[in-house]
Amino acid sequence: MCSFSREMRRKKQSVFIILLAFIRHGRGRAKVTHAVVVIFLEFFAWGLLTTPMLTVLHETFPQHTFLMNGLVQGVKGFLSFLSAPLIGALSDIWGRKSFLLMTVFFTCAPIPFMRISPWWYFALISVSGIFAVTFSVIFAYVADITEEHERSTAYGLVSATFAASLVTSPAIGDYLSAQYGDSLVVLVATIIAVADIAFVFFVVPESLPDKMRLTSWGFPISWEQADPFASLRHVGKDTTVLLICVTVFLSYLPEAGQYSSFFLYLRQVIEFSPAAIAAFIAMVGILSIIAQTLLLSVLMRTIGNKNTVLLGLGFQLFQLAWYGFGSEPWMMWAAGTVAALSSITFPAVSALVSHSASPDQQGVAQGMITGIRGLCNGLGPALYGFIFFLFNVELNDMQPVAGRPAQTTEKSVIPGPPFLFGACTVVFALLVAIFIPEHHRLADVKTCSARKSSSASAAHAQNAGPLATPTSDAEDIEPLLQDSSM
């Protein structure tokens, strides 16, 4: 009897070990399609909540709605900026899958609380920024399993999938909300989020080879690896790097703020219906995909990287000015078309950096751009919310659904002051970008490794480089409507 018990115990242990191995490595070999499915499900779930989120936001913060929205999104963005390097460094040691599971879980965790408790919902959105870095881990996952010449296509596919998830989901969410209520939309979004978590847990294989992880186990994580400001300290070491980073900061700051408040602005100030907002997202998303694939490749071949950057900044300036002065729905539709064209800016900037940096400095150079953009994701939403507050653009007298009461107030000459402020910063970005040399080799800005063994250091750099900062020039190829529902 005792031997039988021991045998059963051994069998249970064997089953447990097999289950752990299955969960850790998933089925088969890691593929780009795994990353595509994870991104699609996550942002499809959030896209469904576009209409309910706008209503809940206004009902939860009837006073100073734009300001509170900016603060919530700003805290989330800044926490993501602070945590991304640490999560990246840890995933080099423990593998991508465990951190992919963590980021997807915490990014989607606030969804059911939209109906349970709106206050907890917005609190969790803010705190979730600590782990809401799914794209960083996904790019590292793709970098692990692709060759360098394949990486541009793979990153483009992941980013296009992100756009595709937002093309249809807001319209579906709006239809379900109109027919069956917001509770069903939140339930469907929660089910999709749970399906995404289960997909990562059971199906997604580990992308980082065991031998790569084993070479990292003996090396503790240094403060430099986890320091979010580490890459920013190298900005002043080369004039070209400084010019590029200033250009990115001045142009992405208003774009990050725009992401956080634009759909609320469309609905409550320009009087877009939920269906019109869904159609607007679909139109801009589709045009952004076309601009970042067909148009971008043509422009890069014909006018070069720098001129493509300048053209993209020109489109962005026109778009923001139109948003700032536009007061009619047709103006927003026209400006949205221009906004899709402006999405070529950051792929062109990333390509310019990639061509200027030597092969062994790609990660550091791209890391500076990523660090600047991460900082903007925290500052931009808070800045936009504060400017709306300063100019008394409030929702107190507005209905939380389509339509206004009879006593509508006279529209201001500048309905969207933050967008006009953003246009001014883009003007300075254009002036700075003019002085960026198109053909220039960046100075050596690579940090020294603390590793004693050069071979181990090289192996770790091969893994760590793409993690926080993909080395491909397609790293920043993403559609205009980033995090539009979060």
C-alpha positions as CSV (number, residue, x, y, z in Angstrom):
1,M,0.0,0.0,0.0
2,C,2.9,2.3,0.8
3,S,4.6,1.6,-2.5
4,F,1.3,2.2,-4.3
5,S,1.0,5.6,-2.7
6,R,4.6,6.5,-3.6
7,E,3.9,5.4,-7.2
8,M,0.8,7.6,-7.4
9,R,2.8,10.5,-5.9
10,R,5.5,10.0,-8.6
11,K,2.9,9.9,-11.3
12,K,1.3,13.1,-10.1
13,Q,4.7,14.8,-9.9
14,S,5.4,13.7,-13.5
15,V,2.1,15.0,-14.7
16,F,2.7,18.3,-12.9
17,I,6.2,18.6,-14.5
18,I,4.8,17.9,-17.9
19,L,2.1,20.4,-17.4
20,L,4.6,23.0,-16.3
21,A,6.7,22.3,-19.3
22,F,3.7,22.5,-21.6
23,I,2.7,25.9,-20.1
24,R,6.2,27.2,-20.3
25,H,7.0,26.3,-23.8
26,G,3.5,26.0,-25.4
27,R,2.9,24.0,-28.5
28,G,5.5,23.7,-31.2
29,R,7.9,26.5,-32.3
30,A,7.3,30.2,-31.6
31,K,6.0,32.0,-34.7
32,V,5.0,35.5,-35.6
33,T,1.4,34.4,-35.8
34,H,1.4,33.9,-32.0
35,A,2.4,37.6,-31.5
36,V,-0.3,38.6,-34.1
37,V,-3.1,36.8,-32.3
38,V,-2.1,38.2,-28.9
39,I,-2.1,41.8,-30.1
40,F,-5.3,41.4,-32.1
41,L,-7.3,40.0,-29.2
42,E,-6.0,42.5,-26.7
43,F,-6.8,45.6,-28.7
44,F,-10.0,44.1,-30.2
45,A,-11.3,43.8,-26.6
46,W,-10.4,47.4,-25.8
47,G,-11.8,48.6,-29.1
48,L,-15.2,47.2,-28.2
49,L,-15.3,49.5,-25.2
50,T,-14.8,52.8,-27.1
51,T,-18.5,53.9,-26.8
52,P,-19.1,52.6,-23.2
53,M,-15.8,54.1,-22.0
54,L,-16.7,57.6,-23.2
55,T,-20.1,57.4,-21.4
56,V,-18.5,56.0,-18.2
57,L,-15.8,58.7,-18.2
58,H,-18.3,61.5,-18.3
59,E,-20.6,60.0,-15.7
60,T,-17.7,59.3,-13.3
61,F,-16.0,62.7,-13.8
62,P,-18.8,65.2,-14.6
63,Q,-16.6,68.0,-13.4
64,H,-13.4,68.6,-15.4
65,T,-13.8,65.5,-17.5
66,F,-10.9,66.3,-19.9
67,L,-8.6,67.1,-17.0
68,M,-9.3,63.9,-15.2
69,N,-9.0,61.8,-18.4
70,G,-5.6,63.4,-19.0
71,L,-4.4,62.7,-15.5
72,V,-5.5,59.0,-15.7
73,Q,-3.9,58.4,-19.0
74,G,-0.8,60.5,-18.1
75,V,-0.2,58.4,-14.9
76,K,-0.6,55.2,-16.9
77,G,1.9,56.4,-19.6
78,F,4.5,57.6,-17.2
79,L,4.4,54.4,-15.2
80,S,4.8,52.4,-18.4
81,F,7.8,54.6,-19.2
82,L,9.4,53.8,-15.8
83,S,8.7,50.1,-15.8
84,A,9.5,49.1,-19.4
85,P,13.3,48.8,-19.1
86,L,13.0,46.6,-15.9
87,I,10.5,44.3,-17.5
88,G,12.7,44.1,-20.5
89,A,15.7,43.2,-18.5
90,L,13.9,40.6,-16.5
91,S,12.4,38.9,-19.6
92,D,16.0,38.4,-20.9
93,I,16.5,36.1,-17.9
94,W,13.1,34.5,-17.3
95,G,11.9,34.4,-20.8
96,R,9.3,36.3,-22.8
97,K,6.3,34.2,-22.2
98,S,5.9,34.8,-18.5
99,F,6.1,38.6,-19.0
100,L,3.9,38.5,-22.0
101,L,1.3,36.7,-19.8
102,M,1.8,39.4,-17.1
103,T,1.5,42.4,-19.4
104,V,-1.6,41.0,-21.2
105,F,-3.3,40.2,-17.8
106,F,-2.7,43.6,-16.2
107,T,-3.5,45.5,-19.4
108,C,-6.9,43.8,-19.6
109,A,-7.6,43.6,-15.8
110,P,-9.5,46.9,-15.7
111,I,-12.1,45.8,-18.3
112,P,-14.7,44.1,-16.1
113,F,-14.5,46.9,-13.5
114,M,-16.1,49.2,-16.0
115,R,-19.5,47.8,-14.8
116,I,-18.5,46.7,-11.3
117,S,-17.0,50.0,-10.1
118,P,-16.1,52.9,-12.5
119,W,-13.8,54.4,-9.8
120,W,-11.9,51.1,-9.5
121,Y,-11.9,50.9,-13.3
122,F,-10.0,54.2,-13.7
123,A,-7.8,53.5,-10.8
124,L,-6.7,50.2,-12.3
125,I,-6.1,51.8,-15.7
126,S,-3.7,54.2,-14.0
127,V,-1.9,51.5,-12.0
128,S,-1.9,49.0,-14.9
129,G,0.7,51.3,-16.6
130,I,3.4,49.5,-14.6
131,F,2.8,46.4,-16.6
132,A,1.0,47.8,-19.7
133,V,4.0,47.3,-22.1
134,T,2.7,44.5,-24.2
135,F,4.1,46.0,-27.4
136,S,7.6,46.0,-26.0
137,V,7.5,42.3,-25.1
138,I,5.8,41.4,-28.4
139,F,8.6,43.2,-30.4
140,A,11.2,41.3,-28.3
141,Y,9.3,38.1,-29.0
142,V,9.3,38.7,-32.7
143,A,13.0,39.7,-32.6
144,D,13.9,36.4,-31.0
145,I,12.3,34.3,-33.8
146,T,13.1,36.3,-36.9
147,E,16.3,37.0,-38.9
148,E,17.3,40.6,-39.3
149,H,16.2,40.8,-42.9
150,E,12.7,39.4,-41.9
151,R,12.2,41.8,-39.0
152,S,10.8,44.8,-40.8
153,T,8.1,42.7,-42.4
154,A,7.3,41.0,-39.1
155,Y,7.0,44.3,-37.2
156,G,4.9,45.7,-39.9
157,L,2.5,42.7,-39.7
158,V,2.2,43.1,-35.9
159,S,1.5,46.8,-36.2
160,A,-1.0,46.3,-39.1
161,T,-2.8,43.7,-36.9
162,F,-3.1,46.3,-34.2
163,A,-4.7,48.7,-36.7
164,A,-7.0,45.9,-38.0
165,S,-8.3,45.2,-34.5
166,L,-9.4,48.8,-34.2
167,V,-11.0,49.0,-37.6
168,T,-14.0,46.8,-36.7
169,S,-14.2,46.6,-32.9
170,P,-15.5,50.1,-32.1
171,A,-18.3,49.6,-34.7
172,I,-19.2,46.2,-33.2
173,G,-19.1,47.6,-29.7
174,D,-21.4,50.5,-30.7
175,Y,-23.9,48.2,-32.3
176,L,-24.0,45.8,-29.3
177,S,-24.3,48.8,-26.9
178,A,-27.2,50.3,-28.9
179,Q,-29.1,47.0,-29.2
180,Y,-28.3,45.3,-25.8
181,G,-26.7,47.8,-23.5
182,D,-23.2,48.5,-22.3
183,S,-23.2,45.6,-19.9
184,L,-23.1,43.1,-22.8
185,V,-20.3,45.0,-24.5
186,V,-18.2,44.8,-21.3
187,L,-19.0,41.1,-20.9
188,V,-17.9,40.3,-24.5
189,A,-14.7,42.4,-24.1
190,T,-14.0,40.5,-20.8
191,I,-14.5,37.1,-22.5
192,I,-12.1,38.1,-25.3
193,A,-9.5,39.3,-22.8
194,V,-9.8,36.0,-20.9
195,A,-9.4,34.2,-24.2
196,D,-6.2,36.2,-24.9
197,I,-4.8,35.4,-21.5
198,A,-5.6,31.7,-22.0
199,F,-4.0,31.7,-25.5
200,V,-0.8,33.1,-24.0
201,F,-0.9,30.6,-21.1
202,F,-1.6,27.4,-23.0
203,V,-0.6,28.0,-26.7
204,V,2.1,30.6,-27.0
205,P,5.6,29.0,-26.9
206,E,8.6,30.5,-25.3
207,S,10.6,32.4,-27.9
208,L,13.9,32.9,-26.0
209,P,16.0,29.7,-26.3
210,D,17.0,28.0,-23.1
211,K,20.7,28.4,-23.7
212,M,20.2,32.2,-24.0
213,R,18.3,32.4,-20.7
214,L,20.9,30.2,-19.0
215,T,23.8,32.5,-20.0
216,S,21.9,35.3,-18.3
217,W,21.1,33.6,-15.0
218,G,24.5,34.2,-13.5
219,F,24.4,38.0,-14.1
220,P,22.4,40.3,-11.8
221,I,20.4,43.0,-13.3
222,S,22.2,46.3,-13.1
223,W,20.6,49.7,-12.4
224,E,21.6,50.8,-15.8
225,Q,19.5,48.1,-17.4
226,A,16.4,49.0,-15.3
227,D,16.9,52.8,-15.4
228,P,14.3,54.3,-17.7
229,F,16.4,57.5,-18.2
230,A,19.5,55.6,-19.1
231,S,19.0,55.9,-22.8
232,L,18.0,59.6,-22.5
233,R,21.4,60.4,-21.0
234,H,23.1,59.7,-24.3
235,V,21.1,62.2,-26.2
236,G,23.6,65.0,-26.0
237,K,26.6,62.9,-27.0
238,D,25.9,63.4,-30.7
239,T,24.4,66.5,-32.5
240,T,22.4,64.3,-34.9
241,V,21.0,62.2,-32.0
242,L,20.0,65.4,-30.2
243,L,18.3,66.9,-33.3
244,I,16.4,63.6,-33.9
245,C,15.3,63.3,-30.3
246,V,14.1,66.9,-30.0
247,T,12.1,66.4,-33.2
248,V,10.5,63.2,-31.8
249,F,9.7,64.9,-28.5
250,L,8.1,68.0,-30.1
251,S,6.1,66.0,-32.6
252,Y,5.0,63.0,-30.4
253,L,4.0,65.1,-27.4
254,P,0.9,66.4,-29.0
255,E,0.2,63.1,-30.7
256,A,0.2,61.2,-27.3
257,G,-2.1,63.8,-25.9
258,Q,-4.4,63.5,-28.9
259,Y,-4.7,59.7,-28.5
260,S,-6.0,60.2,-25.0
261,S,-8.7,62.7,-25.5
262,F,-9.7,62.9,-29.2
263,F,-12.6,60.6,-29.3
264,L,-14.1,62.2,-26.2
265,Y,-13.6,65.5,-27.9
266,L,-15.3,64.3,-31.1
267,R,-18.3,63.1,-29.2
268,Q,-18.9,65.9,-26.7
269,V,-17.6,69.0,-28.5
270,I,-18.1,68.2,-32.2
271,E,-21.2,66.2,-31.5
272,F,-20.2,62.9,-33.3
273,S,-22.5,60.0,-32.7
274,P,-21.1,56.7,-31.4
275,A,-21.6,55.2,-34.9
276,A,-19.7,58.2,-36.4
277,I,-16.8,57.7,-34.0
278,A,-16.6,54.0,-34.9
279,A,-16.7,54.9,-38.6
280,F,-14.0,57.6,-38.1
281,I,-11.7,55.1,-36.3
282,A,-12.2,52.6,-39.1
283,M,-11.5,55.2,-41.9
284,V,-8.3,56.5,-40.2
285,G,-7.1,53.0,-39.3
286,I,-7.4,51.8,-42.9
287,L,-5.8,54.9,-44.4
288,S,-3.0,54.6,-41.8
289,I,-2.2,51.1,-42.9
290,I,-2.1,52.1,-46.5
291,A,0.0,55.1,-45.8
292,Q,2.5,53.1,-43.7
293,T,2.9,50.3,-46.3
294,L,2.4,51.5,-49.8
295,L,2.9,55.3,-49.5
296,L,5.8,55.0,-47.1
297,S,7.8,52.6,-49.2
298,V,7.3,54.8,-52.3
299,L,8.3,58.0,-50.5
300,M,11.4,56.4,-48.9
301,R,12.6,55.3,-52.4
302,T,11.9,58.6,-54.1
303,I,12.5,61.5,-51.7
304,G,14.6,59.8,-49.0
305,N,14.3,59.4,-45.2
306,K,14.7,63.0,-44.1
307,N,12.3,64.4,-46.7
308,T,9.8,61.8,-45.7
309,V,10.1,62.9,-42.1
310,L,9.6,66.5,-43.1
311,L,6.6,65.6,-45.2
312,G,5.0,63.6,-42.4
313,L,5.6,66.6,-40.0
314,G,3.9,68.9,-42.5
315,F,0.9,66.6,-42.6
316,Q,0.8,66.5,-38.8
317,L,0.9,70.3,-38.6
318,F,-1.9,70.7,-41.1
319,Q,-4.0,68.0,-39.2
320,L,-3.5,69.5,-35.7
321,A,-4.3,73.0,-36.9
322,W,-7.5,71.7,-38.6
323,Y,-8.5,69.9,-35.4
324,G,-7.8,73.1,-33.5
325,F,-9.9,75.5,-35.6
326,G,-12.4,73.0,-37.0
327,S,-15.9,73.1,-35.5
328,E,-17.9,71.1,-38.0
329,P,-18.0,67.3,-38.4
330,W,-16.9,67.4,-42.0
331,M,-13.8,69.2,-41.0
332,M,-12.9,66.4,-38.6
333,W,-13.4,63.8,-41.4
334,A,-11.1,65.8,-43.7
335,A,-8.5,66.3,-41.0
336,G,-8.6,62.6,-40.2
337,T,-7.5,61.8,-43.7
338,V,-4.5,64.1,-43.3
339,A,-3.9,62.5,-39.9
340,A,-3.6,59.1,-41.5
341,L,-1.0,60.5,-43.9
342,S,1.0,62.0,-41.0
343,S,1.5,58.5,-39.6
344,I,4.5,58.0,-41.9
345,T,6.6,60.3,-39.7
346,F,7.8,57.8,-37.1
347,P,8.6,54.9,-39.3
348,A,10.7,57.4,-41.3
349,V,12.4,58.7,-38.2
350,S,13.2,55.2,-37.0
351,A,14.6,54.4,-40.5
352,L,16.7,57.5,-40.4
353,V,18.1,56.5,-37.0
354,S,18.7,52.9,-38.2
355,H,20.7,54.1,-41.3
356,S,22.7,56.6,-39.2
357,A,23.8,54.1,-36.5
358,S,26.3,51.4,-36.9
359,P,25.1,47.8,-36.5
360,D,26.4,47.5,-32.9
361,Q,24.6,50.7,-31.9
362,Q,21.2,50.0,-33.3
363,G,19.6,49.1,-29.9
364,V,21.0,52.1,-28.1
365,A,20.0,54.5,-30.9
366,Q,16.5,53.2,-31.2
367,G,16.3,53.0,-27.4
368,M,16.6,56.8,-27.2
369,I,13.7,57.3,-29.6
370,T,11.6,54.8,-27.6
371,G,12.5,56.5,-24.3
372,I,11.5,59.9,-25.7
373,R,8.2,58.5,-26.9
374,G,7.6,56.7,-23.6
375,L,8.1,60.0,-21.8
376,C,5.6,61.7,-24.1
377,N,3.0,59.1,-23.4
378,G,3.0,60.3,-19.8
379,L,3.3,64.0,-20.4
380,G,1.1,64.4,-23.5
381,P,-2.3,63.3,-22.0
382,A,-1.8,65.3,-18.8
383,L,-0.8,68.4,-20.8
384,Y,-3.9,68.1,-23.1
385,G,-6.2,67.7,-20.1
386,F,-4.7,70.7,-18.4
387,I,-5.0,72.9,-21.5
388,F,-8.7,71.9,-21.9
389,F,-9.1,72.9,-18.2
390,L,-7.4,76.2,-18.7
391,F,-9.6,77.2,-21.6
392,N,-12.8,76.0,-19.8
393,V,-13.6,73.3,-22.3
394,E,-15.9,71.3,-20.0
395,L,-18.6,68.7,-20.4
396,N,-20.8,70.0,-17.6
397,D,-23.6,71.2,-19.9
398,M,-23.3,68.5,-22.4
399,Q,-25.2,65.3,-22.8
400,P,-23.2,62.0,-22.4
401,V,-24.9,60.7,-25.5
402,A,-25.4,62.0,-29.0
403,G,-27.3,65.3,-29.2
404,R,-27.3,68.5,-27.2
405,P,-30.0,70.3,-25.3
406,A,-31.7,73.2,-27.0
407,Q,-29.7,75.8,-25.2
408,T,-26.4,75.0,-27.0
409,T,-23.7,77.5,-26.4
410,E,-22.0,79.5,-29.2
411,K,-19.0,77.6,-30.5
412,S,-15.6,79.1,-29.8
413,V,-13.3,80.5,-32.5
414,I,-10.8,77.9,-31.3
415,P,-12.8,74.8,-30.2
416,G,-9.7,72.7,-29.6
417,P,-7.0,74.8,-27.9
418,P,-4.7,71.8,-27.1
419,F,-4.6,70.8,-30.8
420,L,-3.5,74.3,-31.7
421,F,-0.8,74.1,-29.1
422,G,0.3,70.8,-30.6
423,A,0.5,72.5,-34.0
424,C,2.8,75.1,-32.6
425,T,5.2,72.4,-31.2
426,V,5.2,70.6,-34.5
427,V,6.3,73.9,-36.2
428,F,9.4,73.8,-33.9
429,A,9.8,70.1,-34.7
430,L,9.9,71.0,-38.4
431,L,12.5,73.7,-37.8
432,V,14.7,71.3,-35.9
433,A,14.3,68.5,-38.4
434,I,15.5,70.7,-41.2
435,F,19.0,70.6,-39.7
436,I,19.1,66.8,-39.3
437,P,21.8,65.5,-41.7
438,E,20.5,62.7,-43.9
439,H,23.8,60.9,-44.3
440,H,25.7,60.9,-41.0
441,R,27.3,58.2,-38.9
442,L,26.3,58.6,-35.2
443,A,29.1,58.9,-32.6
444,D,29.8,56.0,-30.4
445,V,27.0,56.2,-27.7
446,K,27.0,52.5,-26.8
447,T,27.3,51.9,-23.1
448,C,30.0,49.7,-21.7
449,S,28.9,46.3,-20.5
450,A,29.5,45.2,-17.0
451,R,30.1,41.7,-18.2
452,K,33.6,40.3,-17.8
453,S,33.2,37.8,-20.5
454,S,32.9,39.4,-23.9
455,S,31.2,36.3,-25.4
456,A,28.6,36.3,-22.7
457,S,28.1,40.0,-23.1
458,A,27.6,39.6,-26.8
459,A,25.1,36.9,-26.3
460,H,23.2,38.9,-23.8
461,A,23.2,42.0,-26.0
462,Q,21.8,39.9,-28.8
463,N,18.9,39.1,-26.7
464,A,18.5,42.4,-24.7
465,G,18.8,44.7,-27.7
466,P,15.5,44.0,-29.4
467,L,13.7,43.6,-26.2
468,A,13.1,47.1,-25.1
469,T,14.0,48.6,-28.4
470,P,13.7,46.6,-31.6
471,T,16.5,47.3,-34.0
472,S,14.4,47.2,-37.1
473,D,13.5,50.4,-38.8
474,A,9.9,49.3,-38.7
475,E,9.8,49.5,-34.9
476,D,7.7,52.6,-35.0
477,I,5.3,51.5,-37.7
478,E,2.0,51.7,-35.9
479,P,-1.4,53.1,-36.8
480,L,-2.5,56.5,-35.7
481,L,-5.1,55.3,-33.3
482,Q,-2.8,53.9,-30.7
483,D,-4.4,52.9,-27.4
484,S,-7.5,54.7,-28.5
485,S,-9.8,52.9,-26.0
486,M,-7.5,52.6,-23.0
